[in-house]
């Protein structure tokens, strides 16, 4: 097969419900062995996109192509059961009256001994070979998850779709099951599309993230790139808490209490938001009354008063009310640092870690 034809291609997928575009012109390419995450808030079109890929729903426009074969377009619609696409959802949907090996073998065809042998092989892959005769109610949540994974992969699907598959697991169990699932999928060289609203899960699992909003992909790329070069203020805020300072551009600069910030490409008098994450604030005690000596990267110091501070485990979160305008900024520090409310401290912002967006981009 031509290398360019491998994997999943969706091109211009669009779906309307009640006259409203739930999915609008969504395009993606997912290669074998690649995990792409559709990330976004509830109602943004992630799950509908997955249903269109699976063939459970039919698009109003656009194409779904797998390994060069058209599965959906204006003239073709291959039924879901003929697409060789694996599905895994939050609800594991195991048959309670069947034991584990029968659940895994359910989608297989051929003589019973061959189906059982293939199911047993898959159970060994997910480290459940000792549970073949057990029933779903006898398994833990993590074990049920692995049974569902084995059942989805036993037919060797070309594409694997996952819709919030780990949200029903507790935090400690979730990380281990996610890592095990990802390892198996990589070994199978399967093209994977994962739907989640959890940015941490997307960052942990995905080779590429497609950030969705209002039925569209607003930004896509590797996790590092999409986190560090967000397309707009809302994209930055989806991955973490953010602080925002509003300013006006004059001569490609924006003046703030923290000094001047570069705003290249914006016309004079443009209102902009300077966006930065809590971990990019530097904190110093007000010992002299004059504030600390800033580095060029830090800009100018501005003073704030501690409203509250909380120990968060790996870091501390401190909220400040700023002297200059009464606004509230959040800062995180990777240590136990819990200043008392009312304490005056100097803050500086790492200019190189700030984003500048036009106000009307929100």
N, C-alpha and C positions, 0 to 999 in steps of 0.2 A: 504493500500500500504506500502511496505517495505520502511522505512525511507531513506535507502541508495539509493533508486531508484527515489526519488523525485527531481523535479527541472530540470534544463537544463544541459546536459553534451555535450560538443563538444570535440572530440578526434582526433587529428592529421589532422585537416582540411587543405587541400591544393588546391589551384586553380591557374592554369597557363593561361596567355593570351599572345599570340604571342611568345610562348616558354619561357616566363619569369614567375617566381613564384611570383604572386601578394600576395597570402596568402600561408604561408609555415609552415606546422606542428603546427597549432594553437590548443591549448587545454585549456579548461576552465570548471569550474563547478559553476553553479549559483543556489543557493537554493531558495525556495519560500520565499518571503519577503526580498530578498537580491538585492541590486543594485550594479552591476559590470560595471565599466566604461572601455571601450576601448579607450585609450588615445594615441595620437600621432600626428605627423605632417601630412599635406595633402599628400595623395599618399602612405601612409604606409600600407594600406590594411584594415583599420577599417571598412569602408562601405561595402567592398566586403565580409568581414567576416559576417556582419549583413545580407547581401543578401543570403549568404549560409545558415545561420540559418533559415531565413524566408522561404527558398525554392524557392525564385525568381531565384536563380542560383544554379547549381549543382556542388558539389565539385569533383575534380579529384581524391581525396583520403580523407579518414577520415570519421567520423560518427557524426551525430546529433541525440541525444537521449533526449526525453522529458518524464519525469515521467516513465522511464523504457521502453518506446516505441521508436523503431528506426524509425526516419523520413528520414534519408539519410545515406546510406553506399554504398558499391560496388554493391549491388543488389537491394536496395530499394530507391525510391525517392517519398515521399508523396508530392502531389501538395501543393503549398502555401495556397490555399483557404481551405485546409482540415487540416491544422496544428494547428488551434486554437491559433495562435500567433497574438498578436496585434502589429500594426505598427504606428509610429508617426514620421513625418519628419519635416524639416524646412518649407517646403511648406505644409500648412495645408490641401490643396486640398479639401476645402469645396465646395459643389455644390451651385453655386450662385443662381440658380432658385428654390432652396428648402429652406424652413424656418429652423430654428435651430432644432426643434424637429424632423423634417423629416430627416435632415442630421444625427442626432444621431441615429435614428431608421433604417437607410439605410441597415445596415448589419444584421438586425434581421429577423427571420422567424416566421411564425405563424399568427394568426388573427390580424388585424390592431389595435383593441383596446388594445390587450396585448402588441404589439410592442410599441404603444404610451405610455402606462403606464410605461413600462420598461425604455424608453427613458426619460420620465419626471422624473422618480426616479433618473436616472443618472445625469440629469441636476441639480437636487437639490443637489446632492453630490458635484458638482463643482460650486455651488452657482450661477447658471444661470437659476433658475426656473422661473424667471420673463421675460425671453427672448425667450420663446418657439416659439412664432410667429414671431420673428424678422428674418431678412435675414442677411447673412454674411456681406454684405457691410455696414450694420448699426452698426456693432460691432467694438470695438477697437481691436488692435492686441492681447492684453492679453485675451480678451473675445473670440476671434476666437481660440486662443490657447486652452482654456478650452473646447470649443466645440469639437475641434479635439481630446482632451483627452477623453471626454465623449464618443465620437463615437468609439474610440479605445477600451475602457474598457467595453462598454455596453454588448458585447458578452461574457464577463468574460473569457478573454484569459488566458491560462496557463503561457504563456511567453509574455513579452512586450518588444519590440525593439524600441529604440529611436535614430534617426540619426540627430545630431545637432539641436534638436528641439527648442532651445531657442535663436539661434543666430540671428534671425530676430527681436528680441525685443530690445528696448532700455535698458540701464543698470539699471535704476531705476525700471522699470517694471519687468525686467528679474528675479531679486532676489525673488520678491514676487511670481511670477508664478512658478518658480522652487520649492520653498518651499511648495506651495500648491500642486503641482503635486506629489512631493515626499511623502507628507503626505497621499494622496489618495492611491498611489501605495502601501505604507506600510500597510494601512488599508485593502487593497484588498489581501494582502499576495501574491503578484505577483512577480515572478522572472523577474528582469529587466536587460537588457543590454543596456547601454547608450553609444553612440559614440560621442566624442567631441575632438577638438584640443585644448581646453581651460583648462589648469591645474587647474585654480581656480574653474571652474565649476565641474571638476572631484572631487576635494577635498571637495567641498561643498555637493555633492550629493551621492558619492559612498561609499559603505561599503568596496569595494575592487577595486583597479585600476590595469588594465593590460596595461602596457606601451608597445606600438608597434613601431617597426622600421623595414623598409624594409621587410614587410610581416610577421614578427615574433614577438612574445611576448618576450621582453628582460628582463622584470621584472614584477612581480605581487605581490600584498599584500595590506594591509590596508594603507590608505593615510598617516598616521603618519610614518609607517615603510618605505614606498617607498620614502618619502620625506627626511627622516633622515638617511637612509642607501642606497643611490643610488648605482646601480650596476657598473656604470662607469661615466666618466666625462660628456658625452652627456646626460645621464639620470639626473644628478644633474642640468645641465644647462637648461633642459626642464621646470623645475618648477620655476626657478628664474634666475636673473643675477648671474653670478659667477665671481670670481677672480681666476687667475691661476698663480702659481709660479712653475717654473721648477727647478728640482734638481737632484742630483745623489746620490744613496744609497751607504753608506759605514758603515758596521757594524750595519745594521738595523736602521741607522739614516740618515737623509738628512739635510745638512747644508744650511741655507738660511740667508739673512739679518735679518730675524725675529727670528733667533735662530735655534736650531735643532729640527727636527720633527721625531717622531717615524715612521718607515717604516718596520714593522715586516713582514717577509715572502718574502721579495724581496732580490734576490741575490745582492752582491756587484756589483757596476758599472751599476746598472739598472737605466735608466732615468725615473723619475716619475714626475707627475704633482700633486702639492698640491693645492687642490681646496677648496675654502671657499666662503660663501655668503657675500654680502655687509654688512648685519646686524651684522656680527660677527667680524667686525673691531672695535677696541676701539680707540678713537681719544683723543689726549691731545694737548694743546697749548705748543709751544716751548718758555717757559718763561725764562728758565735758560741757554739754549743752550746745556744742557746735556741730555735733555729728561726726561721722567717720570720714576718712579721706578716701574718696571713691577712686576706682580704677577707670580708665576710659571705657571699658566694656560695661561697667556698672552704671554709668551715668551719674546724675546728681542724687544725693540722699533726700528723702522726704520723711517727715516724722508722723508716726501713728501711735495710737493708744490701744493696748490690748483689751479686746472685748471678752474673749474667752480662749482657752487653750485646751486641747484634748490629746491624750496619748492614744495613738492608733495602732500600736504594735511595732511595726517597722519604722514608723515615723511619728512626728507630732504635728498636729494641725493647729495653727495659731491664726485667729481672726483679729484684724486691726480696723479701728476707725481712724481715718486719715485726718490730720489737722487741717489740711488746706481746703477740703470741701465736705467732710463728713462721710465720704463714701467708705465702704467696707471692702478690704482686700484680704485674701486668704494666702497664708504661706505655709509650706510644709518643710520640715527639716528632718533629716534621717538620723534622729537621736531623740533621747528623752529631754525635751526642752519645753518646760511648762511655766512660762512667765505668768505672774498673777494679773488678773484684770486691773486696769488702771495704770499698768506699767508703760512708760513712754519709751519707744524704741525707734531707731532709724532704719528705714528700709531703702534698698536699692534694687533695681531691676537689671537683669542681664540683657542688654540690648540685643545681642545676637540671637536670643531665644524668643524674641517678640514677633508677632505677626501684625501686619497693618492691613485692614480691610475697609472699604468704603461703607459708610453706615447703611446705605440702601441695599447692601448685599445680604443683610440678615433676613 
